[in-house]
Amino acid sequence: MSFTWISSYWPLLLTGAWQTVALLVISVVFGFIIAIGLAFAQVSRSRLTRLLARGYCTFFRGTPLLIQLWLLYYGVGSLLPMVPGIRQSLFWPILREGFFFAAVSFTLNYAAYEAEVLRGALLAVPKGELEAGRAFGLSPWKLTRRIWLPRAIRIALPTIAGEIVMQLKATPLAFTVTVMDLYAVANKVRQDTLLVYEPLLVVTLFYLVLTALIARVFRGLEAQVPVRR
């Protein structure tokens, strides 16, 4: 095996690693925010709200992420240039890039999975804690912000960590819409040097290190905030 190619491709490898991490962070942060709304929608008293939220989650969890990504990139992406004035807008440099569609697709998909996790966690919060909050005179908003949601997140921490790792492992799909992530860089190295295993081993090591880092962070969070059953 030869890894001498790294000296020539290390700037591209760093760029690819950055693209991978950026996709992960963007999709997890914004997806989690959307998931909170979807989770509360699924446990709301409104039948219509519950149906809409469940329909969203069913669609994104029931269809392959690759198809969702292609529908956005090749479908919506091909229609955007037809919108009057879009090419002259400040947003066009972002909207024309595959990274934008990958980030949106990953975010929507992650939100659906995380919403189901949070829905279960919200229902798992002991009712006695919520009743105690109401007895203290907390408004529904304060009760949700101070007791219900924080408690649900604590319960869901181990599952959230697993979902983030799964999201990390989905990022190579961005390569199919021209995003130069780490896997795309490995593919370029393979095409240029005819080396197959070495670039893939570098990518594998990167994902293993990042997965171990995520696991360590969440183990620390769980140790600081023990979950009481």
Residue pairs with C-beta under 8 A, 6 or more apart in sequence:
1 197
1 198
1 201
2 195
2 198
3 198
3 202
5 189
5 193
5 195
5 198
5 199
6 13
6 202
9 185
9 188
9 189
12 180
12 185
12 188
13 182
13 185
13 202
15 180
15 185
16 180
16 181
16 182
16 183
16 184
16 185
16 186
17 182
17 206
19 99
19 174
19 179
19 180
19 181
19 182
20 168
20 171
20 181
20 182
20 183
20 206
21 210
22 99
23 99
23 102
23 103
23 106
23 171
23 174
23 179
23 181
24 164
24 167
24 168
24 171
26 103
26 106
26 107
27 103
27 106
27 107
27 109
27 110
27 167
28 110
28 164
28 167
30 107
30 111
31 106
31 107
31 108
31 109
31 110
31 111
31 114
31 167
32 110
32 111
32 114
34 107
34 108
34 111
34 115
35 110
35 111
35 112
35 113
35 114
35 115
35 117
35 118
36 115
36 118
36 149
38 53
38 56
38 57
38 111
38 112
38 115
38 118
38 119
39 114
39 115
39 116
39 118
39 119
39 121
39 122
39 152
40 122
40 144
41 49
41 50
41 52
41 53
42 50
42 53
42 54
42 57
42 115
42 119
43 50
43 119
43 122
43 123
44 50
53 115
56 112
56 115
57 112
57 113
57 115
57 116
59 112
60 68
60 108
60 109
60 111
60 112
60 113
61 112
61 113
61 116
65 105
65 106
65 109
65 170
65 173
66 173
66 176
68 105
68 108
68 109
69 101
69 102
69 105
69 106
69 173
69 174
69 176
69 177
70 176
70 177
72 101
72 104
72 105
73 98
73 101
73 102
73 105
73 177
76 101
77 101
80 86
80 95
80 96
81 87
86 92
86 95
94 100
98 174
98 177
98 178
98 179
99 174
99 179
101 177
102 173
102 174
102 177
102 179
106 167
106 170
106 171
106 174
109 170
110 163
110 167
113 163
113 166
114 160
114 163
117 156
117 159
117 160
117 163
118 152
118 153
118 156
120 156
121 152
121 153
121 155
121 156
121 159
122 148
122 149
122 152
124 152
124 155
125 147
125 148
125 151
125 152
125 155
129 147
129 151
130 143
130 147
130 148
133 142
133 143
133 146
133 147
133 148
134 143
138 146
138 147
153 160
154 225
154 227
155 227
157 218
157 221
157 222
157 225
157 227
158 218
158 222
160 218
161 214
161 215
161 217
161 218
164 214
165 211
165 214
165 215
168 207
168 210
168 211
168 214
169 207
171 181
171 183
172 181
172 182
172 183
174 181
174 184
175 181
175 183
175 184
175 187
182 203
182 206
183 203
185 199
186 199
186 200
186 202
186 203
187 199
189 195
189 198
189 199
190 196
190 199
